[in-house]
Amino acid sequence: MKITRITVWQLDLPLTEPYWLSGGRLKFERLDSTLIRIDTDEGVSGWGEGCPWGETYLPAHGPGLRAGVQTLAPSLLGQDPRSIDHVNRVMDVALPGHPYVKSPIDIACWDIMGQVAGLPLWQLLGGADAAPVLVNSSISTGTPDEMIALIHRAAETGYTVHSAKVGGSDIGADIARIEAISEALPKGHRVTFDVNRAWTPGVAIEVLNSTKARDWVEQPCETREQCAHVAARVPNPILLDECMSTFEDHLIAWKTQACEGVKVKPNRVGGLTKARRIRDFGVSVGWQMHIEDVGGSALADTAAIHLASSTPEANRLASWLCHYHLAHDPVPGQGARNAAGTTTPPSVPGLGVIPDTYHLGDPIAVYEA
């Protein structure tokens, strides 16, 4: 089997409402997503999606992803997509770094592998069954009352796990947010306070030692070293996210006791192949993990949910679904969807999401042998 064609679509995905994070310093109103279809000489096609969360969240952006695919395409045409590790080595030689460029290609290869094997991705990734995964809401930064209202609105649709965006230079405001949300949280619900690297170490230590809340705190500071400094001085378990892009990052975080858990996002680390390696390492050292993608439609969400579902329950925290923030659904009715606070990956062979090109419009690029 050989790759004969790579087709690329660009989609504008407006959010249903503006979204603020990192203490309100970052605002997002639309996402720039790239969908890729890999065709083969045996008539099997695979799909993948790469969607950075805007341009200011991580060192990644939509036009850069598509430029990277153009760079990689000549090296990929003619390769066997079932040789997924080899395909990843080819990409790493042809374009060092830029893992977010490689993720949709890697996922499309996994989709092809699943179809050829007649197995869903959750089974290829190590799962015994299509285990349901808890879904966490994502609560935009606001006043305590505004954030509590969003949590209650999410609870009405079945969410029992929430990610509340805090952080900033106003120490009193963050303490008030954390305390108010902790007190107002519905019975049996859990919350992670996601700082999105907005605090300096001193602010993080002051805030977290001034609150009664002992919930997870995500990415309190910019760097892994700063977060490790905080983790040794606060009572809260620390979860790392944005500073974790490579396997080496995760290895060093474990060695330095920088966290008790991580977020594993296929689009950030280079696709399902590298995300699975990181997931398996996390299981081996006893971490708990949120496994979800950076952004995108239900296609990107579903790829991550396959990996989350195949992760041992003891190591699996909740996963976020980006698509419920979107005003447009390019794959209506397909993939992993929220069902009263949980989601389950498809059990058909492969990824289980096949976009109708009618909803995608004309491709912006086609690369052929």
C-alpha positions, 0 to 999 in steps of 0.5 A: 500500500502506498500514499498516492494523494494528500488533500488539504482543506482549510476551515474557519471555525468561529466560537459560539462566544468569545473565550478568555484565558490566562487571566483574561490576557488571551482572547479567542473568537475563531479557530483556523483548522486544517483537515487532511485526507490521505488516499492510497493505491488500494482505495483506503483513505484516512482523515486527520485534523490539526487545529491550533487554539488561535495564534497566541496560545502555543507556538503554532498557527494554521498557515504554518501547519499548511506550509509544513504539510506542503514541505512534507508532502514530497517525502510522504508520497509513495510511503506505506501509511501502515508503517506509522513509525517509519512515516514519523521518522520520515517526517522528522527528517524532512522537517525537524520540529513542528510537531503540530504539522505532523499530527493530522498526517499521523492520525490519518495513517492511524485511521488507515491502519484501523480500517485495514486491520478492521479494528477501531483505534481505541483497540489498536491503542491498547483498550479492551473496550470502548470505555466511556470517558468523563468530559470536562467543561471549560469555564472562561475567565470572568468574575466569580459569579460569571464563572459559577453561572457557567459551571451550573450551566454546564452541570445542566447538560451533564458535566461533573468535571470542570476546568476553570480559567484563572490567573493574572496579576490581581492576587485578590481576584484569583483568591476570590475566584478559587474560593467562590468556585470551590464553595459553589461547586455542585455536590460530587463535582470536581474542578481544575483551576487552569492558570494557562501559565499566567502566574509568576512563581511568587504569585502562584505560591501566594495564591495557592497557600492563601486558599482552602481549595486543594484541587488540581492546579494546571500550568501555574507558570510559564516554564517547567522549571518554574512549575517545579519550584511551585509544586514543591511549595504548595499543597495542591497537585500540579498538572502540566500542559503547555510546557510539555511538547516532547517525550523528553519534557515529560521525562524531565518533569518526572525526574524533577517532581514537577507535577502529579499529572499532565495533559496529553494533546496529540496535536501538540506532541505530533500525533497519536504515535508520540502521544501514545508513547507519552501516555504509556510513560505516564501510566508507568510512573503513576501520573493521572492524565487529561487526554484531549486535543488542542482544538478543532472539530469532532474529528480532532476530538475523536482521535484524542478520545480513542487514546483516552478511552484506551488509557487505564481508568486509574490514570485517566482524568476527564477529557475536553471536547473543543467542538461544543464551543464551535458555531459550525460543525463540519462533521455533523452527528459523527465522532465522540459527543457529549452524552450527559457528561461522558463520551465514547469513541466509535467502534467502527474500524479506524477513526470513525469519522468520515467528513462529507466534502460538501461541508468542507468546500473546495480543497486548498491544496492537493499533492499527488505523485 
